[in-house]
Amino acid sequence: MSNAGTKEYVLGTGLDEHARLGLQHRLWSDAAADAWKRAGFGLGSRVLDVGCGPGHAAMDLAQLVGPDGRVVGVDESETFIASFNEQARARGLSQARGVVGDVQAISLRE
């Protein structure tokens, strides 16, 4: 499932990998949420999710920061970012946005 000019992950970006990442997220979500709260993430926070994949954690972060916060997910996979943005729209999380790019080369100025 590779597009011209798109980097492909070793484990792919297909439905099976989406499912694996979803399971991984569910297994670690309590620990991740605890770490985010200890880091001070909360209502109104601005968060950058580097290597966000299809956005499982970013959707949780968007709920944590609320409508006045902001979550930007960056990933090199167009497939994952399309899924990220589709989920954000479906869930009404306008504070979450996925961006295709290499985090070391991207500009996130608004």
LONU-459495 format. One record per residue (C-alpha): residue number from 1; z, x, y. Coordinates in steps of 0.2 Angstrom, whole numbers, plus 5000, padded with zeros to 4 digits. Layout:
% residues N
+-----+------+------+-------+
! num !   up ! east ! north !
+-----+------+------+-------+
! NUM !    Z !    X !     Y !
...
+-----+------+------+-------+
% end
This chain:
% residues 110
+-----+------+------+-------+
! num !   up ! east ! north !
+-----+------+------+-------+
!   1 ! 5000 ! 5000 !  5000 !
!   2 ! 4994 ! 5013 !  5013 !
!   3 ! 4985 ! 5010 !  5029 !
!   4 ! 4974 ! 5023 !  5037 !
!   5 ! 4985 ! 5034 !  5048 !
!   6 ! 5001 ! 5026 !  5041 !
!   7 ! 5013 ! 5038 !  5032 !
!   8 ! 5018 ! 5032 !  5015 !
!   9 ! 5035 ! 5033 !  5008 !
!  10 ! 5039 ! 5041 !  4991 !
!  11 ! 5046 ! 5025 !  4985 !
!  12 ! 5033 ! 5014 !  4993 !
!  13 ! 5034 ! 5000 !  5005 !
!  14 ! 5030 ! 4985 !  4993 !
!  15 ! 5040 ! 4970 !  4988 !
!  16 ! 5049 ! 4980 !  4975 !
!  17 ! 5055 ! 4993 !  4988 !
!  18 ! 5060 ! 4979 !  5000 !
!  19 ! 5071 ! 4971 !  4986 !
!  20 ! 5078 ! 4988 !  4982 !
!  21 ! 5083 ! 4991 !  5000 !
!  22 ! 5090 ! 4974 !  5001 !
!  23 ! 5101 ! 4977 !  4986 !
!  24 ! 5106 ! 4994 !  4993 !
!  25 ! 5111 ! 4985 !  5010 !
!  26 ! 5121 ! 4972 !  5001 !
!  27 ! 5131 ! 4985 !  4992 !
!  28 ! 5135 ! 4995 !  5007 !
!  29 ! 5136 ! 4982 !  5021 !
!  30 ! 5155 ! 4980 !  5021 !
!  31 ! 5157 ! 4999 !  5023 !
!  32 ! 5143 ! 5000 !  5036 !
!  33 ! 5150 ! 4985 !  5046 !
!  34 ! 5167 ! 4994 !  5046 !
!  35 ! 5160 ! 5010 !  5053 !
!  36 ! 5150 ! 5001 !  5066 !
!  37 ! 5166 ! 4992 !  5072 !
!  38 ! 5176 ! 5009 !  5072 !
!  39 ! 5162 ! 5016 !  5082 !
!  40 ! 5164 ! 5003 !  5095 !
!  41 ! 5149 ! 4993 !  5092 !
!  42 ! 5151 ! 4975 !  5098 !
!  43 ! 5145 ! 4962 !  5110 !
!  44 ! 5133 ! 4969 !  5123 !
!  45 ! 5131 ! 4986 !  5114 !
!  46 ! 5114 ! 4994 !  5113 !
!  47 ! 5110 ! 5002 !  5096 !
!  48 ! 5096 ! 5012 !  5090 !
!  49 ! 5093 ! 5011 !  5071 !
!  50 ! 5083 ! 5027 !  5066 !
!  51 ! 5074 ! 5025 !  5050 !
!  52 ! 5077 ! 5006 !  5050 !
!  53 ! 5065 ! 5002 !  5036 !
!  54 ! 5063 ! 4983 !  5035 !
!  55 ! 5078 ! 4980 !  5046 !
!  56 ! 5092 ! 4974 !  5034 !
!  57 ! 5105 ! 4983 !  5044 !
!  58 ! 5097 ! 4980 !  5060 !
!  59 ! 5099 ! 4961 !  5058 !
!  60 ! 5117 ! 4963 !  5055 !
!  61 ! 5119 ! 4974 !  5070 !
!  62 ! 5109 ! 4961 !  5081 !
!  63 ! 5122 ! 4948 !  5076 !
!  64 ! 5136 ! 4960 !  5080 !
!  65 ! 5129 ! 4965 !  5097 !
!  66 ! 5125 ! 4947 !  5102 !
!  67 ! 5112 ! 4940 !  5113 !
!  68 ! 5117 ! 4951 !  5128 !
!  69 ! 5116 ! 4967 !  5117 !
!  70 ! 5100 ! 4976 !  5110 !
!  71 ! 5095 ! 4983 !  5094 !
!  72 ! 5079 ! 4994 !  5093 !
!  73 ! 5074 ! 4999 !  5075 !
!  74 ! 5062 ! 5014 !  5073 !
!  75 ! 5052 ! 5017 !  5057 !
!  76 ! 5036 ! 5026 !  5053 !
!  77 ! 5031 ! 5012 !  5041 !
!  78 ! 5020 ! 4998 !  5049 !
!  79 ! 5024 ! 4987 !  5034 !
!  80 ! 5043 ! 4989 !  5037 !
!  81 ! 5042 ! 4986 !  5055 !
!  82 ! 5031 ! 4970 !  5053 !
!  83 ! 5044 ! 4964 !  5041 !
!  84 ! 5058 ! 4969 !  5053 !
!  85 ! 5050 ! 4959 !  5068 !
!  86 ! 5046 ! 4944 !  5057 !
!  87 ! 5064 ! 4943 !  5051 !
!  88 ! 5070 ! 4945 !  5069 !
!  89 ! 5059 ! 4930 !  5075 !
!  90 ! 5063 ! 4919 !  5060 !
!  91 ! 5082 ! 4922 !  5063 !
!  92 ! 5081 ! 4919 !  5082 !
!  93 ! 5087 ! 4937 !  5086 !
!  94 ! 5078 ! 4941 !  5102 !
!  95 ! 5089 ! 4956 !  5105 !
!  96 ! 5081 ! 4965 !  5090 !
!  97 ! 5065 ! 4974 !  5091 !
!  98 ! 5056 ! 4985 !  5078 !
!  99 ! 5045 ! 4999 !  5084 !
! 100 ! 5033 ! 5009 !  5074 !
! 101 ! 5034 ! 5028 !  5077 !
! 102 ! 5042 ! 5045 !  5074 !
! 103 ! 5059 ! 5044 !  5082 !
! 104 ! 5056 ! 5062 !  5087 !
! 105 ! 5041 ! 5058 !  5097 !
! 106 ! 5044 ! 5040 !  5103 !
! 107 ! 5048 ! 5035 !  5121 !
! 108 ! 5059 ! 5019 !  5122 !
! 109 ! 5059 ! 5017 !  5140 !
! 110 ! 5059 ! 4999 !  5146 !
+-----+------+------+-------+
% end
